[in-house]
């Protein structure tokens, strides 16, 4: 068992501190939004989890490209880790969005363009693990994963841009708002600060979880190699 790197330990500590600070900024420091009230505070974690989720999917696609070029299994581990961690964060994003939507839209869910593309993106990456698990050969599995994440990675920018390209009830807090948007609000300076703190906290947490998952992937690969030797 490899010893845990000191830097990873520091990241773990920073992640805990960062989440605590982000929670304080979201629940205490940021002012209560005049129209929506306290439910608007969900926004800070909603944006933070969405950010790392979408970034992770893009990183997975980039890792897939590098793997296809180098055939280095380390990039396959990186890719799988990015998809797993990002899929978790993106699921949390959807749940938090539903919590916000209930008072804002009077419904937990609606097939708005942003919500629809977000749901499709999450299902794409859930299918990634189901299909990947059915391939026993490590090299074929890595090659499949690389191509899949490269194609699936297109869903990340589409999900981000859809509310800026189509009429949608989902608000655009940063940028030009849609005429159909419901529940939008203008951010004060304190709100912007709370959002930036949340983005930083979830970025640190994402990096730490990625590192843990990559290390775990290395151990899983060694176990798989031992199983292959025993079966031969």
Buried (B, 14 or more C-beta within 10 A) or exposed (E): EEEEEEEBEEBBEBBBEBBEBBBEBBEEBBEEBEEBEEBBBBBBBBBBBBBBBBBBBBBBBBBBBBBBEEEEBBBBBBBBBBBBBBBBBBBBBBBBBBBBBEBBBEEEBBEBBBBBBBBEBBEBBEEBBEEBEEBEEBEEBBBBBBBBBBEBBBBBEEBBEBBEEBEBBBBBBEEEBBEBBBBBBEBEEEBEBBBBBBBBBBBBBBBBBBBBBBBBBBEEBEEEEEEEEEEE
